[in-house]
Amino acid sequence: MEQFTLAIKFTAKPDNYKQFKKALTDLFETVRLQPNFVEATIHQNIQKAEEFFVYEVWNENIEHFMNVTLKQPYALEWEKLLVDMGIVREPAVYESIAEFRK
C-alpha cells in the first residue's frame, strides 16, 4: 500500500485567522471521512497565531490524491475559500523513511 504525508503551512491574516482556524477544523470533519485518509494533526504557532501547520497521512499515491481526491467538491470549495480569504499556502509531500515510537 502506498502512503504519503502531506505537510502544509498556512498563513492567514491577523484579522481573519480565527475565521480560518474554524474553517480549517471544519474541513477536517469532512476530510476524516475520506476512504484513503489515515490521520491529521493541525498545529497553530503559539508565537504567531495566524500561522498554522497541518500534517496529514494518506493511504494512496500522490497521483491519485492530486487527480481524484483533490477534485472532490469539498476540496474545490476549500480552494475557493483560500483564495477568498487571501491565505498563503506552502505544501510539501513526504514519504516515510523511518518510524520511532515510545
N, CA, C and O atoms as CSV, one atom per row, in Angstrom:
chain,resi,resn,atom,element,x,y,z
A,1,MET,N,N,0.846,-1.186,0.000
A,1,MET,CA,C,0.000,0.000,0.000
A,1,MET,C,C,0.885,1.241,0.000
A,1,MET,O,O,1.826,1.343,0.787
A,2,GLU,N,N,0.581,2.165,-0.873
A,2,GLU,CA,C,1.329,3.411,-0.911
A,2,GLU,C,C,0.779,4.365,0.142
A,2,GLU,O,O,-0.422,4.400,0.406
A,3,GLN,N,N,1.667,5.120,0.726
A,3,GLN,CA,C,1.270,6.094,1.737
A,3,GLN,C,C,2.164,7.310,1.595
A,3,GLN,O,O,3.348,7.187,1.284
A,4,PHE,N,N,1.596,8.480,1.822
A,4,PHE,CA,C,2.406,9.682,1.836
A,4,PHE,C,C,1.919,10.608,2.939
A,4,PHE,O,O,0.804,10.481,3.445
A,5,THR,N,N,2.788,11.537,3.291
A,5,THR,CA,C,2.477,12.547,4.294
A,5,THR,C,C,2.465,13.898,3.601
A,5,THR,O,O,3.383,14.238,2.855
A,6,LEU,N,N,1.436,14.646,3.852
A,6,LEU,CA,C,1.300,15.987,3.313
A,6,LEU,C,C,1.464,16.961,4.468
A,6,LEU,O,O,0.740,16.880,5.460
A,7,ALA,N,N,2.403,17.872,4.343
A,7,ALA,CA,C,2.642,18.895,5.365
A,7,ALA,C,C,2.391,20.249,4.718
A,7,ALA,O,O,2.993,20.582,3.697
A,8,ILE,N,N,1.501,21.022,5.316
A,8,ILE,CA,C,1.147,22.313,4.726
A,8,ILE,C,C,1.221,23.398,5.789
A,8,ILE,O,O,0.653,23.274,6.874
A,9,LYS,N,N,1.927,24.454,5.452
A,9,LYS,CA,C,1.950,25.643,6.302
A,9,LYS,C,C,0.972,26.636,5.679
A,9,LYS,O,O,1.078,26.973,4.500
A,10,PHE,N,N,0.026,27.098,6.482
A,10,PHE,CA,C,-0.938,28.110,6.063
A,10,PHE,C,C,-0.658,29.377,6.856
A,10,PHE,O,O,-0.420,29.325,8.062
A,11,THR,N,N,-0.689,30.505,6.177
A,11,THR,CA,C,-0.571,31.783,6.869
A,11,THR,C,C,-1.796,32.611,6.546
A,11,THR,O,O,-2.023,32.999,5.400
A,12,ALA,N,N,-2.583,32.875,7.582
A,12,ALA,CA,C,-3.778,33.706,7.455
A,12,ALA,C,C,-3.366,35.155,7.708
A,12,ALA,O,O,-2.184,35.461,7.866
A,13,LYS,N,N,-4.340,36.019,7.742
A,13,LYS,CA,C,-4.087,37.430,8.042
A,13,LYS,C,C,-4.454,37.671,9.503
A,13,LYS,O,O,-5.301,36.969,10.055
A,14,PRO,N,N,-3.829,38.646,10.120
A,14,PRO,CA,C,-4.146,38.912,11.533
A,14,PRO,C,C,-5.637,39.140,11.793
A,14,PRO,O,O,-6.128,38.841,12.882
A,15,ASP,N,N,-6.359,39.669,10.801
A,15,ASP,CA,C,-7.779,39.950,11.011
A,15,ASP,C,C,-8.708,38.789,10.646
A,15,ASP,O,O,-9.916,38.882,10.867
A,16,ASN,N,N,-8.168,37.693,10.088
A,16,ASN,CA,C,-9.069,36.589,9.741
A,16,ASN,C,C,-8.582,35.222,10.216
A,16,ASN,O,O,-9.144,34.200,9.822
A,17,TYR,N,N,-7.547,35.187,11.054
A,17,TYR,CA,C,-7.010,33.877,11.447
A,17,TYR,C,C,-7.983,33.073,12.295
A,17,TYR,O,O,-7.969,31.844,12.228
A,18,LYS,N,N,-8.830,33.724,13.090
A,18,LYS,CA,C,-9.808,32.970,13.892
A,18,LYS,C,C,-10.849,32.327,12.982
A,18,LYS,O,O,-11.242,31.181,13.203
A,19,GLN,N,N,-11.291,33.047,11.973
A,19,GLN,CA,C,-12.242,32.503,10.992
A,19,GLN,C,C,-11.586,31.362,10.225
A,19,GLN,O,O,-12.220,30.335,9.982
A,20,PHE,N,N,-10.321,31.532,9.842
A,20,PHE,CA,C,-9.613,30.478,9.121
A,20,PHE,C,C,-9.436,29.238,9.998
A,20,PHE,O,O,-9.596,28.114,9.522
A,21,LYS,N,N,-9.110,29.434,11.257
A,21,LYS,CA,C,-8.931,28.315,12.184
A,21,LYS,C,C,-10.192,27.462,12.246
A,21,LYS,O,O,-10.114,26.234,12.216
A,22,LYS,N,N,-11.350,28.104,12.331
A,22,LYS,CA,C,-12.614,27.373,12.370
A,22,LYS,C,C,-12.856,26.649,11.050
A,22,LYS,O,O,-13.272,25.490,11.044
A,23,ALA,N,N,-12.598,27.326,9.934
A,23,ALA,CA,C,-12.791,26.705,8.625
A,23,ALA,C,C,-11.872,25.493,8.457
A,23,ALA,O,O,-12.275,24.478,7.889
A,24,LEU,N,N,-10.644,25.605,8.949
A,24,LEU,CA,C,-9.682,24.513,8.839
A,24,LEU,C,C,-10.124,23.307,9.664
A,24,LEU,O,O,-10.072,22.177,9.178
A,25,THR,N,N,-10.550,23.527,10.882
A,25,THR,CA,C,-11.005,22.403,11.707
A,25,THR,C,C,-12.301,21.817,11.149
A,25,THR,O,O,-12.495,20.602,11.191
A,26,ASP,N,N,-13.180,22.654,10.631
A,26,ASP,CA,C,-14.405,22.161,9.992
A,26,ASP,C,C,-14.079,21.310,8.765
A,26,ASP,O,O,-14.721,20.286,8.528
A,27,LEU,N,N,-13.077,21.734,7.982
A,27,LEU,CA,C,-12.674,20.983,6.802
A,27,LEU,C,C,-12.322,19.548,7.166
A,27,LEU,O,O,-12.704,18.616,6.458
A,28,PHE,N,N,-11.598,19.363,8.263
A,28,PHE,CA,C,-11.154,18.020,8.605
A,28,PHE,C,C,-12.259,17.137,9.161
A,28,PHE,O,O,-12.067,15.927,9.287
A,29,GLU,N,N,-13.398,17.701,9.494
A,29,GLU,CA,C,-14.558,16.877,9.815
A,29,GLU,C,C,-15.035,16.150,8.559
A,29,GLU,O,O,-15.585,15.052,8.646
A,30,THR,N,N,-14.826,16.760,7.397
A,30,THR,CA,C,-15.146,16.126,6.118
A,30,THR,C,C,-13.991,15.253,5.638
A,30,THR,O,O,-14.203,14.128,5.187
A,31,VAL,N,N,-12.768,15.775,5.736
A,31,VAL,CA,C,-11.590,15.029,5.268
A,31,VAL,C,C,-11.482,13.682,5.969
A,31,VAL,O,O,-11.162,12.678,5.334
A,32,ARG,N,N,-11.743,13.652,7.258
A,32,ARG,CA,C,-11.567,12.403,8.018
A,32,ARG,C,C,-12.494,11.283,7.553
A,32,ARG,O,O,-12.275,10.121,7.894
A,33,LEU,N,N,-13.513,11.615,6.788
A,33,LEU,CA,C,-14.444,10.618,6.260
A,33,LEU,C,C,-14.010,10.059,4.909
A,33,LEU,O,O,-14.639,9.132,4.399
A,34,GLN,N,N,-12.950,10.605,4.321
A,34,GLN,CA,C,-12.490,10.149,3.011
A,34,GLN,C,C,-11.870,8.766,3.131
A,34,GLN,O,O,-11.174,8.490,4.108
A,35,PRO,N,N,-12.104,7.896,2.168
A,35,PRO,CA,C,-11.692,6.495,2.294
A,35,PRO,C,C,-10.189,6.273,2.454
A,35,PRO,O,O,-9.793,5.319,3.123
A,36,ASN,N,N,-9.349,7.104,1.875
A,36,ASN,CA,C,-7.904,6.893,1.946
A,36,ASN,C,C,-7.211,7.722,3.024
A,36,ASN,O,O,-5.990,7.665,3.168
A,37,PHE,N,N,-7.978,8.478,3.768
A,37,PHE,CA,C,-7.420,9.309,4.842
A,37,PHE,C,C,-7.021,8.429,6.017
A,37,PHE,O,O,-7.751,7.508,6.383
A,38,VAL,N,N,-5.850,8.713,6.616
A,38,VAL,CA,C,-5.371,7.969,7.781
A,38,VAL,C,C,-5.457,8.826,9.035
A,38,VAL,O,O,-6.120,8.446,10.000
A,39,GLU,N,N,-4.791,9.983,9.033
A,39,GLU,CA,C,-4.793,10.848,10.206
A,39,GLU,C,C,-4.322,12.241,9.831
A,39,GLU,O,O,-3.732,12.460,8.773
A,40,ALA,N,N,-4.600,13.171,10.725
A,40,ALA,CA,C,-4.123,14.541,10.540
A,40,ALA,C,C,-3.986,15.204,11.897
A,40,ALA,O,O,-4.688,14.874,12.853
A,41,THR,N,N,-3.071,16.140,11.950
A,41,THR,CA,C,-2.893,16.976,13.125
A,41,THR,C,C,-2.790,18.413,12.638
A,41,THR,O,O,-2.071,18.708,11.683
A,42,ILE,N,N,-3.514,19.299,13.302
A,42,ILE,CA,C,-3.455,20.726,12.979
A,42,ILE,C,C,-2.721,21.417,14.123
A,42,ILE,O,O,-3.064,21.249,15.293
A,43,HIS,N,N,-1.715,22.188,13.765
A,43,HIS,CA,C,-0.938,22.936,14.757
A,43,HIS,C,C,-1.136,24.430,14.511
A,43,HIS,O,O,-1.322,24.862,13.373
A,44,GLN,N,N,-1.094,25.216,15.591
A,44,GLN,CA,C,-1.134,26.670,15.483
A,44,GLN,C,C,0.125,27.207,16.149
A,44,GLN,O,O,0.481,26.784,17.249
A,45,ASN,N,N,0.787,28.124,15.492
A,45,ASN,CA,C,2.013,28.719,16.019
A,45,ASN,C,C,1.675,29.541,17.266
A,45,ASN,O,O,0.857,30.458,17.202
A,46,ILE,N,N,2.293,29.218,18.380
A,46,ILE,CA,C,1.973,29.930,19.628
A,46,ILE,C,C,2.594,31.327,19.669
A,46,ILE,O,O,2.218,32.145,20.509
A,47,GLN,N,N,3.529,31.605,18.780
A,47,GLN,CA,C,4.139,32.932,18.730
A,47,GLN,C,C,3.568,33.800,17.617
A,47,GLN,O,O,3.746,35.018,17.621
A,48,LYS,N,N,2.890,33.181,16.678
A,48,LYS,CA,C,2.301,33.899,15.541
A,48,LYS,C,C,0.972,33.224,15.228
A,48,LYS,O,O,0.919,32.308,14.408
A,49,ALA,N,N,-0.086,33.665,15.866
A,49,ALA,CA,C,-1.382,32.981,15.841
A,49,ALA,C,C,-1.977,32.800,14.454
A,49,ALA,O,O,-2.831,31.934,14.265
A,50,GLU,N,N,-1.557,33.580,13.497
A,50,GLU,CA,C,-2.128,33.451,12.150
A,50,GLU,C,C,-1.425,32.384,11.312
A,50,GLU,O,O,-1.744,32.212,10.136
A,51,GLU,N,N,-0.475,31.673,11.905
A,51,GLU,CA,C,0.255,30.630,11.188
A,51,GLU,C,C,-0.162,29.244,11.681
A,51,GLU,O,O,-0.189,28.975,12.882
A,52,PHE,N,N,-0.484,28.374,10.725
A,52,PHE,CA,C,-0.946,27.019,11.028
A,52,PHE,C,C,-0.097,26.016,10.249
A,52,PHE,O,O,0.394,26.310,9.159
A,53,PHE,N,N,0.063,24.846,10.820
A,53,PHE,CA,C,0.791,23.762,10.170
A,53,PHE,C,C,-0.087,22.520,10.259
A,53,PHE,O,O,-0.528,22.135,11.342
A,54,VAL,N,N,-0.335,21.905,9.121
A,54,VAL,CA,C,-1.178,20.716,9.060
A,54,VAL,C,C,-0.336,19.539,8.582
A,54,VAL,O,O,0.411,19.639,7.609
A,55,TYR,N,N,-0.474,18.435,9.285
A,55,TYR,CA,C,0.246,17.199,8.991
A,55,TYR,C,C,-0.813,16.154,8.689
A,55,TYR,O,O,-1.615,15.812,9.559
A,56,GLU,N,N,-0.824,15.638,7.447
A,56,GLU,CA,C,-1.827,14.655,7.021
A,56,GLU,C,C,-1.140,13.400,6.507
A,56,GLU,O,O,-0.087,13.481,5.874
A,57,VAL,N,N,-1.729,12.244,6.777
A,57,VAL,CA,C,-1.238,10.981,6.238
A,57,VAL,C,C,-2.360,10.362,5.412
A,57,VAL,O,O,-3.513,10.301,5.841
A,58,TRP,N,N,-1.992,9.902,4.211
A,58,TRP,CA,C,-2.952,9.323,3.272
A,58,TRP,C,C,-2.461,7.976,2.779
A,58,TRP,O,O,-1.271,7.800,2.516
A,59,ASN,N,N,-3.374,7.025,2.653
A,59,ASN,CA,C,-3.085,5.702,2.079
A,59,ASN,C,C,-3.472,5.717,0.608
A,59,ASN,O,O,-4.475,5.120,0.218
A,60,GLU,N,N,-2.696,6.383,-0.185
A,60,GLU,CA,C,-2.886,6.409,-1.630
A,60,GLU,C,C,-1.633,7.006,-2.240
A,60,GLU,O,O,-0.789,7.548,-1.526
A,61,ASN,N,N,-1.506,6.912,-3.544
A,61,ASN,CA,C,-0.347,7.550,-4.155
A,61,ASN,C,C,-0.678,9.007,-4.468
A,61,ASN,O,O,-1.844,9.390,-4.562
A,62,ILE,N,N,0.356,9.793,-4.624
A,62,ILE,CA,C,0.172,11.235,-4.796
A,62,ILE,C,C,-0.577,11.564,-6.090
A,62,ILE,O,O,-1.304,12.556,-6.145
A,63,GLU,N,N,-0.410,10.753,-7.116
A,63,GLU,CA,C,-1.110,10.998,-8.379
A,63,GLU,C,C,-2.626,10.868,-8.194
A,63,GLU,O,O,-3.389,11.706,-8.674
A,64,HIS,N,N,-3.050,9.816,-7.497
A,64,HIS,CA,C,-4.474,9.636,-7.230
A,64,HIS,C,C,-4.989,10.785,-6.362
A,64,HIS,O,O,-6.074,11.311,-6.607
A,65,PHE,N,N,-4.228,11.165,-5.372
A,65,PHE,CA,C,-4.617,12.270,-4.491
A,65,PHE,C,C,-4.837,13.551,-5.298
A,65,PHE,O,O,-5.849,14.233,-5.137
A,66,MET,N,N,-3.880,13.865,-6.163
A,66,MET,CA,C,-3.963,15.110,-6.949
A,66,MET,C,C,-5.095,15.062,-7.978
A,66,MET,O,O,-5.783,16.060,-8.190
A,67,ASN,N,N,-5.289,13.902,-8.617
A,67,ASN,CA,C,-6.235,13.800,-9.729
A,67,ASN,C,C,-7.645,13.379,-9.342
A,67,ASN,O,O,-8.583,13.581,-10.113
A,68,VAL,N,N,-7.807,12.791,-8.146
A,68,VAL,CA,C,-9.136,12.329,-7.733
A,68,VAL,C,C,-9.560,12.988,-6.412
A,68,VAL,O,O,-10.584,13.669,-6.358
A,69,THR,N,N,-8.787,12.787,-5.372
A,69,THR,CA,C,-9.168,13.296,-4.046
A,69,THR,C,C,-9.325,14.817,-4.059
A,69,THR,O,O,-10.304,15.344,-3.532
A,70,LEU,N,N,-8.370,15.518,-4.656
A,70,LEU,CA,C,-8.441,16.983,-4.663
A,70,LEU,C,C,-9.449,17.546,-5.652
A,70,LEU,O,O,-9.605,18.764,-5.745
A,71,LYS,N,N,-10.137,16.684,-6.392
A,71,LYS,CA,C,-11.190,17.130,-7.315
A,71,LYS,C,C,-12.584,16.974,-6.699
A,71,LYS,O,O,-13.586,17.300,-7.335
A,72,GLN,N,N,-12.644,16.477,-5.469
A,72,GLN,CA,C,-13.926,16.311,-4.785
A,72,GLN,C,C,-14.517,17.693,-4.475
A,72,GLN,O,O,-13.766,18.655,-4.312
A,73,PRO,N,N,-15.840,17.806,-4.392
A,73,PRO,CA,C,-16.462,19.109,-4.138
A,73,PRO,C,C,-15.939,19.826,-2.883
A,73,PRO,O,O,-15.734,21.039,-2.914
A,74,TYR,N,N,-15.722,19.099,-1.791
A,74,TYR,CA,C,-15.240,19.760,-0.574
A,74,TYR,C,C,-13.851,20.376,-0.793
A,74,TYR,O,O,-13.550,21.436,-0.244
A,75,ALA,N,N,-13.013,19.718,-1.588
A,75,ALA,CA,C,-11.666,20.226,-1.852
A,75,ALA,C,C,-11.711,21.455,-2.757
A,75,ALA,O,O,-10.937,22.394,-2.571
A,76,LEU,N,N,-12.609,21.450,-3.728
A,76,LEU,CA,C,-12.756,22.606,-4.607
A,76,LEU,C,C,-13.298,23.810,-3.839
A,76,LEU,O,O,-12.879,24.942,-4.081
A,77,GLU,N,N,-14.226,23.569,-2.919
A,77,GLU,CA,C,-14.737,24.652,-2.065
A,77,GLU,C,C,-13.617,25.205,-1.189
A,77,GLU,O,O,-13.528,26.416,-0.983
A,78,TRP,N,N,-12.763,24.322,-0.672
A,78,TRP,CA,C,-11.641,24.742,0.158
A,78,TRP,C,C,-10.686,25.642,-0.631
A,78,TRP,O,O,-10.209,26.650,-0.109
A,79,GLU,N,N,-10.410,25.283,-1.876
A,79,GLU,CA,C,-9.534,26.097,-2.725
A,79,GLU,C,C,-10.099,27.504,-2.891
A,79,GLU,O,O,-9.362,28.490,-2.846
A,80,LYS,N,N,-11.399,27.585,-3.082
A,80,LYS,CA,C,-12.046,28.897,-3.232
A,80,LYS,C,C,-11.930,29.691,-1.940
A,80,LYS,O,O,-11.654,30.890,-1.979
A,81,LEU,N,N,-12.132,29.052,-0.807
A,81,LEU,CA,C,-12.031,29.735,0.480
A,81,LEU,C,C,-10.619,30.307,0.686
A,81,LEU,O,O,-10.467,31.429,1.170
A,82,LEU,N,N,-9.598,29.539,0.319
A,82,LEU,CA,C,-8.217,30.016,0.465
A,82,LEU,C,C,-7.993,31.289,-0.334
A,82,LEU,O,O,-7.374,32.236,0.151
A,83,VAL,N,N,-8.498,31.304,-1.556
A,83,VAL,CA,C,-8.359,32.494,-2.399
A,83,VAL,C,C,-9.152,33.655,-1.804
A,83,VAL,O,O,-8.635,34.765,-1.673
A,84,ASP,N,N,-10.404,33.395,-1.448
A,84,ASP,CA,C,-11.268,34.451,-0.918
A,84,ASP,C,C,-10.711,35.083,0.358
A,84,ASP,O,O,-10.882,36.281,0.584
A,85,MET,N,N,-10.043,34.279,1.193
A,85,MET,CA,C,-9.502,34.784,2.456
A,85,MET,C,C,-8.054,35.275,2.329
A,85,MET,O,O,-7.499,35.815,3.286
A,86,GLY,N,N,-7.455,35.095,1.178
A,86,GLY,CA,C,-6.077,35.534,0.977
A,86,GLY,C,C,-5.068,34.733,1.797
A,86,GLY,O,O,-4.092,35.283,2.308
A,87,ILE,N,N,-5.312,33.438,1.917
A,87,ILE,CA,C,-4.448,32.566,2.706
A,87,ILE,C,C,-3.239,32.136,1.876
A,87,ILE,O,O,-3.377,31.733,0.721
A,88,VAL,N,N,-2.062,32.227,2.476
A,88,VAL,CA,C,-0.844,31.751,1.819
A,88,VAL,C,C,-0.647,30.297,2.222
A,88,VAL,O,O,-0.722,29.954,3.402
A,89,ARG,N,N,-0.392,29.439,1.228
A,89,ARG,CA,C,-0.236,28.001,1.478
A,89,ARG,C,C,1.118,27.550,0.953
A,89,ARG,O,O,1.517,27.879,-0.164
A,90,GLU,N,N,1.818,26.780,1.798
A,90,GLU,CA,C,3.117,26.226,1.412
A,90,GLU,C,C,3.088,24.720,1.653
A,90,GLU,O,O,3.390,24.267,2.757
A,91,PRO,N,N,2.721,23.927,0.617
A,91,PRO,CA,C,2.629,22.475,0.788
A,91,PRO,C,C,3.950,21.755,0.486
A,91,PRO,O,O,4.788,22.247,-0.271
A,92,ALA,N,N,4.108,20.598,1.087
A,92,ALA,CA,C,5.221,19.694,0.790
A,92,ALA,C,C,4.732,18.270,0.998
A,92,ALA,O,O,3.923,18.010,1.889
A,93,VAL,N,N,5.224,17.342,0.171
A,93,VAL,CA,C,4.833,15.941,0.259
A,93,VAL,C,C,6.061,15.126,0.664
A,93,VAL,O,O,7.153,15.296,0.121
A,94,TYR,N,N,5.849,14.238,1.633
A,94,TYR,CA,C,6.933,13.412,2.152
A,94,TYR,C,C,6.530,11.946,2.134
A,94,TYR,O,O,5.344,11.618,2.168
A,95,GLU,N,N,7.527,11.063,2.080
A,95,GLU,CA,C,7.295,9.642,2.284
A,95,GLU,C,C,8.099,9.221,3.503
A,95,GLU,O,O,9.162,9.779,3.774
A,96,SER,N,N,7.595,8.241,4.234
A,96,SER,CA,C,8.254,7.795,5.455
A,96,SER,C,C,9.529,7.026,5.117
A,96,SER,O,O,9.566,6.232,4.176
A,97,ILE,N,N,10.563,7.279,5.901
A,97,ILE,CA,C,11.806,6.507,5.761
A,97,ILE,C,C,12.162,5.809,7.076
A,97,ILE,O,O,12.998,4.905,7.088
A,98,ALA,N,N,11.536,6.220,8.182
A,98,ALA,CA,C,11.763,5.575,9.483
A,98,ALA,C,C,10.661,6.015,10.437
A,98,ALA,O,O,10.089,7.095,10.287
A,99,GLU,N,N,10.366,5.152,11.435
A,99,GLU,CA,C,9.371,5.488,12.455
A,99,GLU,C,C,9.950,5.215,13.834
A,99,GLU,O,O,10.687,4.248,14.030
A,100,PHE,N,N,9.615,6.063,14.773
A,100,PHE,CA,C,10.049,5.901,16.157
A,100,PHE,C,C,8.859,6.150,17.066
A,100,PHE,O,O,8.158,7.152,16.921
A,101,ARG,N,N,8.635,5.254,17.988
A,101,ARG,CA,C,7.524,5.397,18.939
A,101,ARG,C,C,8.039,5.061,20.323
A,101,ARG,O,O,9.000,4.309,20.485
A,102,LYS,N,N,7.397,5.620,21.291
A,102,LYS,CA,C,7.752,5.317,22.678
A,102,LYS,C,C,7.000,4.087,23.131
A,102,LYS,O,O,7.153,3.655,24.273
